[in-house]
Amino acid sequence: MKPAPFAYERPRDLNSALSMLAAAGGSAKIIAGGQSLGPMLNLRLVQPELIVDISGLAELKRAEVSGGELVLGALVTHADIEDGRTADVTRGAMRGVAANIAYRAVRNRGTIGGSLSHADPAADWFSALAALGAQVTLRSLAGARTMAIEAFVVGALESALHAGEIVEAIHVPARSASAHWGYAKSCRKTGEFAHAIGAVLVDPAAATARIVIGAIDTAPIVVTDAAGLFGGRIAADYKQRFDIRVADALLMKAGIDDAAQRHIHVSVLKRAVLGAAA
């Protein structure tokens, strides 16, 4: 199939792009890498009146360390992160996630901002960035607002973006020297979207842990104070203290009634914990 007819604009700067979106009144779609929007247009799952191509906006391609955090513009590609063209304050965590997203052709074009904006619970960046404690800045003509990543995705393919607003930047805090990172996912074959994701950031020295269970039918489960998954306290023996019953209960509370599905998710989360402890 081919897309329904639409108008096309390629703004030269961010303010022009925001003006176009505001004038469109919700009838426009943004395209950057096009790895998600392109197929949706061809299948006519979306039929916008206007496509705003932001791929040439230099303001959204920055990657810099500022104030102890990495600030990534929305147009930074997965391959930019994989290949080390951006700084990595996560000590390899983000680079490892990027290298295992889909296929190289997708990573060359796909952008971190586009992935977040699409809000697919099975995509890698939401789960990884939520576990890392990242924030996202959204911008419109009215100004900018910043929120925790976990507040940004509100449901499957549903984000906190308002009409006329775009993802401008992602802020990733530096991973402390004592923090352990684990990330695991289960795919039917290489390159496909995951059907279970587990992301873990554990700092035994600070007695803190964040966990994310992704690739479920709604917004991923984000636990910012995950001591309950480790017997009530975070210590050096957290691998042995990981409680699969608590993880299973989290999934049941999220509405996953199928015991086999819960088992897959818990097993993947356990792999992430073991990876962090390795």
Secondary structure in CASP SS format (residue, H / E / C, confidence):
PFRMAT SS
TARGET T0000
AUTHOR 0000-0000-0000
METHOD secondary structure of the structure
MODEL  1
M C 1.00
K C 1.00
P C 1.00
A C 1.00
P C 1.00
F C 1.00
A E 1.00
Y E 1.00
E E 1.00
R C 1.00
P C 1.00
R C 1.00
D C 1.00
L H 1.00
N H 1.00
S H 1.00
A H 1.00
L H 1.00
S H 1.00
M H 1.00
L H 1.00
A H 1.00
A H 1.00
A H 1.00
G C 1.00
G C 1.00
S C 1.00
A E 1.00
K E 1.00
I E 1.00
I E 1.00
A C 1.00
G C 1.00
G C 1.00
Q C 1.00
S C 1.00
L H 1.00
G H 1.00
P H 1.00
M H 1.00
L H 1.00
N H 1.00
L C 1.00
R C 1.00
L C 1.00
V C 1.00
Q C 1.00
P C 1.00
E C 1.00
L E 1.00
I E 1.00
V E 1.00
D E 1.00
I C 1.00
S C 1.00
G C 1.00
L C 1.00
A H 1.00
E H 1.00
L H 1.00
K C 1.00
R C 1.00
A E 1.00
E E 1.00
V E 1.00
S E 1.00
G C 1.00
G C 1.00
E E 1.00
L E 1.00
V E 1.00
L E 1.00
G E 1.00
A C 1.00
L C 1.00
V C 1.00
T E 1.00
H H 1.00
A H 1.00
D H 1.00
I H 1.00
E H 1.00
D C 1.00
G C 1.00
R C 1.00
T C 1.00
A C 1.00
D C 1.00
V C 1.00
T C 1.00
R C 1.00
G C 1.00
A H 1.00
M H 1.00
R H 1.00
G H 1.00
V H 1.00
A H 1.00
A H 1.00
N C 1.00
I C 1.00
A C 1.00
Y C 1.00
R H 1.00
A H 1.00
V H 1.00
R H 1.00
N H 1.00
R H 1.00
G C 1.00
T E 1.00
I H 1.00
G H 1.00
G H 1.00
S H 1.00
L H 1.00
S H 1.00
H H 1.00
A C 1.00
D C 1.00
P C 1.00
A C 1.00
A C 1.00
D H 1.00
W H 1.00
F H 1.00
S H 1.00
A H 1.00
L H 1.00
A H 1.00
A H 1.00
L H 1.00
G C 1.00
A C 1.00
Q E 1.00
V E 1.00
T E 1.00
L E 1.00
R E 1.00
S E 1.00
L C 1.00
A C 1.00
G E 1.00
A E 1.00
R E 1.00
T E 1.00
M E 1.00
A E 1.00
I H 1.00
E H 1.00
A H 1.00
F H 1.00
V E 1.00
V E 1.00
G E 1.00
A C 1.00
L C 1.00
E E 1.00
S E 1.00
A C 1.00
L C 1.00
H C 1.00
A C 1.00
G C 1.00
E C 1.00
I E 1.00
V E 1.00
E E 1.00
A E 1.00
I E 1.00
H E 1.00
V E 1.00
P E 1.00
A C 1.00
R C 1.00
S C 1.00
A C 1.00
S C 1.00
A C 1.00
H E 1.00
W E 1.00
G E 1.00
Y E 1.00
A E 1.00
K E 1.00
S E 1.00
C C 1.00
R C 1.00
K C 1.00
T C 1.00
G C 1.00
E C 1.00
F C 1.00
A C 1.00
H C 1.00
A E 1.00
I E 1.00
G E 1.00
A E 1.00
V E 1.00
L E 1.00
V E 1.00
D E 1.00
P C 1.00
A C 1.00
A C 1.00
A C 1.00
T E 1.00
A E 1.00
R E 1.00
I E 1.00
V E 1.00
I E 1.00
G E 1.00
A C 1.00
I C 1.00
D C 1.00
T C 1.00
A C 1.00
P C 1.00
I E 1.00
V E 1.00
V E 1.00
T C 1.00
D C 1.00
A H 1.00
A H 1.00
G H 1.00
L H 1.00
F H 1.00
G C 1.00
G C 1.00
R C 1.00
I C 1.00
A C 1.00
A C 1.00
D C 1.00
Y H 1.00
K H 1.00
Q H 1.00
R H 1.00
F C 1.00
D C 1.00
I H 1.00
R H 1.00
V H 1.00
A H 1.00
D H 1.00
A H 1.00
L H 1.00
L H 1.00
M H 1.00
K H 1.00
A C 1.00
G C 1.00
I C 1.00
D C 1.00
D C 1.00
A H 1.00
A H 1.00
Q H 1.00
R H 1.00
H H 1.00
I H 1.00
H H 1.00
V H 1.00
S H 1.00
V H 1.00
L H 1.00
K H 1.00
R H 1.00
A H 1.00
V H 1.00
L H 1.00
G H 1.00
A H 1.00
A H 1.00
A C 1.00
END
